[in-house]
Structures are given as C-alpha cells and as structure tokens.
Amino acid sequence: MTTKNIELLAPAGSPEALDAAVGEGADAVYLGLKDFNARQRSTNFTYGQFESALRTLRRMGKKVYVTVNTVFEQREADRMYQLLKYLADHGPDALIVQDFGVVAMVRSEFPSLRLHASTQMNIASARGANALSRHGFSRVVLARELSLQELCDIKKETNLELEVFVHGALCISVSGLCLFSSFLGGKSANRGMCTQACRRLYHRLDRSEGEGYYFSPNDLQLLERVPDLASAGIKALKIEGRMKSASYVGAVVSAYRLAADAVMGGDDEQIRQSIEQGREILRNDFARPKTQYLFNNFEFNKDDKPKINWLNPNQDGGTGISLGTILKVKGSGSERRALILPPHGVKPSARDSVRIHRSDDTGRTSHKLAFAEKAYSSDGSSAKGFWISAPEGSLGDHVYLIQTKEMSKRYPSIISGKLPSNKQPGRERAPFPQITMTQHKESGRKKHKGEVFPEGLYVAVSRPEDLYIVQSSRPQKVILDLSRKNARRLLSEMQDKPLPFKPSEIILTLDPWFPQSIAGYEDIKMAGEIEQLIERGYYQFMVNNPGHLSMFRGFEKVRLIAGPWFYTFNSWALSFVASLGVDGFVSPLENNRQNLERTLGVESRDSRNKTKKNRHINSVLRSKFFITVFAWPPLFNIREDLSRVLDFKGFSDNMNEGFSLTADRDGGSRVYPQKYFSIIDKIPFLKEAGFGRFIIDITGNNFKKADYKELIRAVTNGTPLPNSNRFNWKDGFYLTKNP
C-alpha cells in the first residue's frame, strides 16, 4: 500500500475558512486572490492577507497553492503578468492553472513558479498527464468523472503527482467543458463566474408533465475510499468548498484527517473506526445527500446498465437541512417574520444561519436569524412551527438551515497583526510572446509544402450519413466526429454506399473528453484503428485535449488542428499551442470579436509588437485561424447517458429558452440550446479583417437537406438568420471590473 506523505488539501475561500482548515489538520490549503480564480464569488484574499498567511503557514510546515485557474482575455495580459510577477516574488508552493497562456507566461518569464494542472484542464488519462509533464507540470488535478480502476491505471503510466477530489459539490458537466452559464449571459465557468445552471429549475418543453431540477447532482463523499486512494498512489486528497463556511471546512477536514492518519498508520481496525468516526462528523455537514459518483467502476443494475444514483431531479439548488417552506409572512423591516414548520426534531435558534430559496428558482438569500420563536395555535395550547426573522422571502419559498450558532468554533488566527493596505502587484507591461508556426521537435511530423487547409467553408457533421446532406455545397473540407462507431464505418469504406468526399477532404475531430478507460480513444489507438485510418489516407485531425497529441507522434503525413477546447483566448495561449506543431487553430466557442481582434491584431500598445516581423506573424496567424460562424454549442458534456433517468429530450428554463438532451458519441450525454449560434452575416467583415476559414457546425441537431440549403443560401447572401443567438460574439464576457 502506497501511503507515505498522502496530502490532505483543504479549501480556503476566506480567512475564517483558512483558520478552520489549518486548525483541523490540513497539510495544505488552496486559495485565490482577487483576480483570475475560478471562485470569483468567494471572499478570497487581499494581497496583505495572503502574505501574512504565507509567512505563518511556512513556519508551520504547511503548503499554500494559489488558484490562477481561469482563462484570461488579451486585454488582461498585463494584469496576469503583474500577478504572476508578484507571486514569483513571494513563492507559494504552486499555482493551480487552467490557461495555456498562463503556462507559457510562467515558463518564459517566471520559471521558479511550480505548476499544478487544474481540474478545469480536463485531464482524465495518463496521456494527458504525461503531455503536461513534458511542459513543466509537477501535479495534475484529475477530472472527477473517473473510476478507481482508471485512477490506478493512470498512476501506473505516469510519474506526475496525482490529486483527486474526495468531497464536496459536483458539476453535471465535465469541468472545463461547460458552456451553459457563459451561453446564458457571458458568465463563463472558465472565468470563475459560473451561475450553476445545473442547479436550476427546468420544465419539459410543453410544460404538461411538471418540472424538476433535472441536472442537480448529489455531493461527492469518498471518505470510505481513502484506503483505496492511498493504495492507488494518489498524492493529494482534495476537498471542494471555497464557497463554503468555515464551520463546513473545519468539519470536513477533521473527518478526512482521521481517515488519512489511520490509513498512514496501517492498522485495519483503526482505519475502520476512524472512517466510522468521520462518518458521524459528516452526518450533519449541512450539504446535499452523498454519492461516490463514478468511483466504483460504474455500478450496474440488474439489466446490466450502469446505475445513475448520483442525480436527484427532485432536490432544488439549495443546500443544508430543510426547514420547510414559508407558510405565512407578517410585519415589515426588522420585525418582518415568516412562519415555517420544520421536520420533527429540527429547531432553529437565534444566530443560526439560513438560506431562503425562491420557489420559482429566481434567487437565493442567506440570513442570520435575529430570532426564532415557537408559533402556537390560536388558543395557545400547542406549538405550530416557528416564527423566524425573514427580511426576504415569500409564501412557498424554501428555507434551509446552513449553519447553527453552536458550529461557530473558534480557531487560532493564521493572519495576525496589522496588515498594510497598499499591498498589490506592480504595473509592468507584459511582453509580447514569441509565436512560431513550426512542427514540434517531438512530434515526428514534417512540415508540408503548400497550404494544407485552404480558405473557404468547412462543415462539421456527426455521422457519415450527414456527408450526403452537405455535398451539394462542396465545402473546402468536412469535419467528421471520430467516434468509435464512425471509425469502424470509415474503415469498412461504407461498402453499401461510397462516401461523397475523399479521405483528403475529411478532417476527423476528437472529443475533448479523453478518459483513461478503454471506452475512449485509447481503445481506438490500441486497436490500431487510427493507424489504419491514416493508412487509408485520413491525414487530418482536430485535437481537443493535450492527451490527443501523443497519439499522432511519428506519423509524418498527419496534419493537426487545435480545436476550440484548447482555449486560445490570448496571444500567450496561442504561442503555447503553436509550439505543439499544429497547422491551425479553431477560435474558442466562447470567444468574442473584440478579443479575437486583440489577440491577432496587427497593432499593439507594446512598441515591441509594432514591427514588420510581428505584423507578418499576425497575418500568418490569421491565415491559420478557423472561426465557427454557425453551431449549436454543447452546453453540458456529461459522461453518462441520462436518458435512463430523464425520459424526455426537450426542456426549457424560466425564461422559456429551449434546450435538448441528446445521447453523446460514445455513451454520454450532451445538452444543446435549441436556439443556434450564428454570425454568418459577419463573414464579409471577417474576410476584410484577414480571416478566411469558417466552420458551419451542424453536429448538435438533426439537420435535413432543406435546412442546410437555406443555411448555405444565407451564407452566400451574407444575411442574418432569424431567431439566432450571438453567444458572446457581440457583448463579450461579463466583467465584474474593468481590466
């Protein structure tokens, strides 16, 4: 059993949570500063607080990891540079990062900083981990959708340190692959602004069969599996919760501290007792019901189908212990009160904290009770619930107890003394990165003469059958999903009906979800199918995960495009991806016009970029960029097929926006908006700006020939499509402050 030095890593979303985490025995904490972290709505730390905490924790032998785990726009490059320089001067134990732009900037300018890959990077395989290892990473936070067997297999094939989430909230979508919040209003999960679309109330499209929180997952708890994780060689056990209270953090850390210490001690009976004690501590953690998610190699029902026992469409977006719904309201101002009828044995008290969840799911409000008094019948003979202070809330709203006054345990303060108020990064300008379009020295691929991907229209489809629909417009090339089913059909050469496109006219695109399991592309590789496809003349592939790249090493004729999931939101990310030896880039689906122009613009505020050489580089990069001008963006990417528990395909939110739930390529699920994204009327302007490669993506819907002809007619005429959505193209990301 590999048990030495297993690290218990706790969230510190506030100074109070930091105190609780350290007070209960965490070996390390992860925290965010005011910018560029995936929990922008948590309290986070001022620079003075951070420096004080860092000094104290170093003396205690504890580690501090700073989250810089969001993607940044080009206009934020200076601020990112300033933050990284500040962190390099102070030396936290590591940065947790998502953006390849941060990686490139650290490697070029601040090599002393250690890098850990955020779970937002979507690493779920040894291939992905090893790809990052070659670029200076020392640890990877693996995707939460993996089984124990997959974790064991990954560890056998990599020397990189592995970190695994063991407790806390789950996302319905694979981390890094969720566009729902961004699509609804620019609050991107990849920018720390997630509005938790998976916790919302939805309706079936016709509203005839009720409503539900269809994508609302339970909370993860792997306390009982700590021995298995230790045996698998996992380096760090990570607790989720930078948005949670200090009391929650303290309780969870104490439970996992018991289990981790017992496992490192090695006594079976002590391990059993410690896990049981931990269960008791967690029994009232004021969170959702618990699940081990997909950890158990997919548990199966009697019909040999995997169980989906981690999804609960009947639970709303609230957490905590239910106190029932508001039955009556009276008074106003500080005297306003609400009548509730809690379950038997649950008694709210003054100074307890509650959360009021609107019955129509339009908002949630937290509140510390000024009073909680028993309510009696009209004759005063019996209690009929409780009157609680309630400055917010209406009849039917749900009330949850999220913390009791007894839970306010005090811990020694980590941040002590008077803090300077002017601590902050400097005002340096970020240099412009070196961007070179050359083949990577480890790729084993040679540079092609001539243009591999000529200017024009490219059309993306899901199935070989769809190729017959798009053949009438004869796009420059077509982009086809490389699912296991499609790979087999291509290798059979569709003997019943020849394909209307030659292999040289087809680009095969790989799914960004790239798990260790043999159900994924690793199985295609092991079966030799990719090699067979290359032998048949399929030389062009679109990659969407770092782990994809090693699959093509040594194939000289292969040409690669970096897909939208590489998130080239800034010139630094572009420089990193260009160094991988790709021949083109697809602009991220979340991108916007202003940011794209800044990233690839000819002019720059930095005088070092106003050279003939750099103008040429920018022109070359524009010629390598593909812009998606029509698509149904995949809003959720879910590992399991939810059709077994959600017996519908269409649903809507409270704003009457429609969505569809569909089966994924290889056994998962995706959610698409019914209103498509379209900027096809902007193609003439994009051409004037130097762009020449445009993608029409019809993979998210069952497209018919007549629909396609209408779409191509609009492209030809440069006319806008009715009832379309601009996504972030026009307004950009939601910003809490001006950069």
Stockholm file with secondary structure:
# STOCKHOLM 1.0

chainA/1-739         MTTKNIELLAPAGSPEALDAAVGEGADAVYLGLKDFNARQRSTNFTYGQFESALRTLRRMGKKVYVTVNTVFEQREADRMYQLLKYLADHGPDALIVQDFGVVAMVRSEFPSLRLHASTQMNIASARGANALSRHGFSRVVLARELSLQELCDIKKETNLELEVFVHGALCISVSGLCLFSSFLGGKSANRGMCTQACRRLYHRLDRSEGEGYYFSPNDLQLLERVPDLASAGIKALKIEGRMKSASYVGAVVSAYRLAADAVMGGDDEQIRQSIEQGREILRNDFARPKTQYLFNNFEFNKDDKPKINWLNPNQDGGTGISLGTILKVKGSGSERRALILPPHGVKPSARDSVRIHRSDDTGRTSHKLAFAEKAYSSDGSSAKGFWISAPEGSLGDHVYLIQTKEMSKRYPSIISGKLPSNKQPGRERAPFPQITMTQHKESGRKKHKGEVFPEGLYVAVSRPEDLYIVQSSRPQKVILDLSRKNARRLLSEMQDKPLPFKPSEIILTLDPWFPQSIAGYEDIKMAGEIEQLIERGYYQFMVNNPGHLSMFRGFEKVRLIAGPWFYTFNSWALSFVASLGVDGFVSPLENNRQNLERTLGVESRDSRNKTKKNRHINSVLRSKFFITVFAWPPLFNIREDLSRVLDFKGFSDNMNEGFSLTADRDGGSRVYPQKYFSIIDKIPFLKEAGFGRFIIDITGNNFKKADYKELIRAVTNGTPLPNSNRFNWKDGFYLTKNP
#=GR chainA/1-739 SS CCCTTCEEEEECSSHHHHHHHHHTTCSEEEECCSSSCSCTTSCCCCHHHHHHHHHHHHHHTCEEEEEECSCCCGGGHHHHHHHHHHHHHHCCSEEEECCHHHHHHHHHHCTTSCEEECGGGCCCSHHHHHHHHTTTEEEEECCTTCCHHHHHHHHHTCCSEEEEEEEECCCSSCTTCCCHHHHHHSCCGGGTCCCCGGGSCEEETTSCSCEECTTCBCEEECGGGHHHHHHTTCCEEEECCTTSCHHHHHHHHHHHHHHHHHHHHTCHHHHHHHHHHHHHHHTTSSSCCEECTTTTSCCBCTTSCBCCCSBCTTSCSCCSEEEEECCEEECCGGGCEEEECCCTTCCCCTTCEEEEECTTSSCEEEEECSCEEEEECTTSSSEEEEEEECSSCCTTCEEEEEECGGGCCCCCCSSCSCCCTTCCCCCCCCCCCCCCCCCCTTTCCCCCSSCSSCSEEEEEESSGGGHHHHGGGCCSEEEEECCHHHHHHHHTTTTTSCCSSCGGGEEEECCSCCCSSTTSHHHHHHTTHHHHHHHTTCCEEEECSGGGGGGGTTCTTCEEEECGGGCCCSHHHHHHHHTTTCSEEECCTTCCHHHHHHHHCSCCSSGGGCSHHHHHHHHHHHHHEEEEEEECCCCEEESSCGGGTCCCSEEECTTCCEEEEEECTTSCEEEEESSCEECGGGHHHHHHTTCCEEEEECTTSCCCHHHHHHHHHHHHHTCCCTTCBCTTTTTCCCCSSCC
#=GC SS_cons         CCCTTCEEEEECSSHHHHHHHHHTTCSEEEECCSSSCSCTTSCCCCHHHHHHHHHHHHHHTCEEEEEECSCCCGGGHHHHHHHHHHHHHHCCSEEEECCHHHHHHHHHHCTTSCEEECGGGCCCSHHHHHHHHTTTEEEEECCTTCCHHHHHHHHHTCCSEEEEEEEECCCSSCTTCCCHHHHHHSCCGGGTCCCCGGGSCEEETTSCSCEECTTCBCEEECGGGHHHHHHTTCCEEEECCTTSCHHHHHHHHHHHHHHHHHHHHTCHHHHHHHHHHHHHHHTTSSSCCEECTTTTSCCBCTTSCBCCCSBCTTSCSCCSEEEEECCEEECCGGGCEEEECCCTTCCCCTTCEEEEECTTSSCEEEEECSCEEEEECTTSSSEEEEEEECSSCCTTCEEEEEECGGGCCCCCCSSCSCCCTTCCCCCCCCCCCCCCCCCCTTTCCCCCSSCSSCSEEEEEESSGGGHHHHGGGCCSEEEEECCHHHHHHHHTTTTTSCCSSCGGGEEEECCSCCCSSTTSHHHHHHTTHHHHHHHTTCCEEEECSGGGGGGGTTCTTCEEEECGGGCCCSHHHHHHHHTTTCSEEECCTTCCHHHHHHHHCSCCSSGGGCSHHHHHHHHHHHHHEEEEEEECCCCEEESSCGGGTCCCSEEECTTCCEEEEEECTTSCEEEEESSCEECGGGHHHHHHTTCCEEEEECTTSCCCHHHHHHHHHHHHHTCCCTTCBCTTTTTCCCCSSCC
//
